[in-house]
Amino acid sequence: MPTNTKTQRKRSVAEFTREAATWPTIKELAADYGVSERWVRECVQHGRIAAIRLDLLRVDPDDWEAFLRERYRPADTD
């Protein structure tokens, strides 16, 4: 029996949207990591991290972590 790709697509979009609804907001990320909201917003605007606007702009936390690992280097303290 053939599968209905349109139904699969709707289901996968719905699943993605449900998952993305749990992503943190820019404000939450900034507070959790002690960085400015402006910097997080600029990262989203420049396409450095994945985000989706649902009720608020929500950021993919896995993408945020990967972004920080690649670019953020804490200061050495002795």
N, C-alpha and C positions, 0 to 999 in steps of 0.2 A: 504494500500500500504506500503510495507516494506521500511524502511529508509536505505540509503547507509551509513554505518558507516565509510567507507574510505573517502567519501566526507565530512562527519561531522568532521572527524579528521583533514583533510586538512584545512577546514574552521576554526576550533578552533586553529590550529597552526598558520594560517595566522592572525587571530585576536590577538592572544598572541604576535606575532612578531610585529604587528603594535603598540600595546600598549607598548611593551618593547622598541620600538624605541624612545619613549618619556621619558624613564627613564633617570636620570642624569648620567653623567660619573663619574668616580672616582675623576677626577680633579674638577669637578663641586661640588660634595658632599663635598670634602675636603675644598674648598673655602667657601661654604655656611655655614658649621658648624665650621670652624676655626680649623680643625684637619689636621694632615699630610696625604698626599696622600699615603704614605707608610703604615700607619695604616689601612686605608680603603682597600688598596690592600691586606694586610695580612688577613683582615676579610673575603674578598672574597675567597682568596686562601684556607683558613681553613674551608670554607663552613659555616661560621657564618651568612652570608647574601647572598641572592639570587642575581645572576647576569647572564647576557647573553652577549655574544660577537656578535655584529652585525657589524656596521662599527667600533665601539669602544666598549670597555667593558662597559656595562650599568648595573646599580645597581637598584634593585627594591626599590623604595623609601619607600614603606610601610614596607618592611622587614627591611630596615635601621632604620626607626623610632622605630620599635619593638625591634631591637637589642639595640639601645641606651637606651630605657626605662628599659630594663632588666639589663644592665651592666654599663651604664655611670651614675656616681653620681657626680654632680658638687660640688666643694668645698664649705663648709659653710663660708659665709662671714658675719661679724658683723660690 
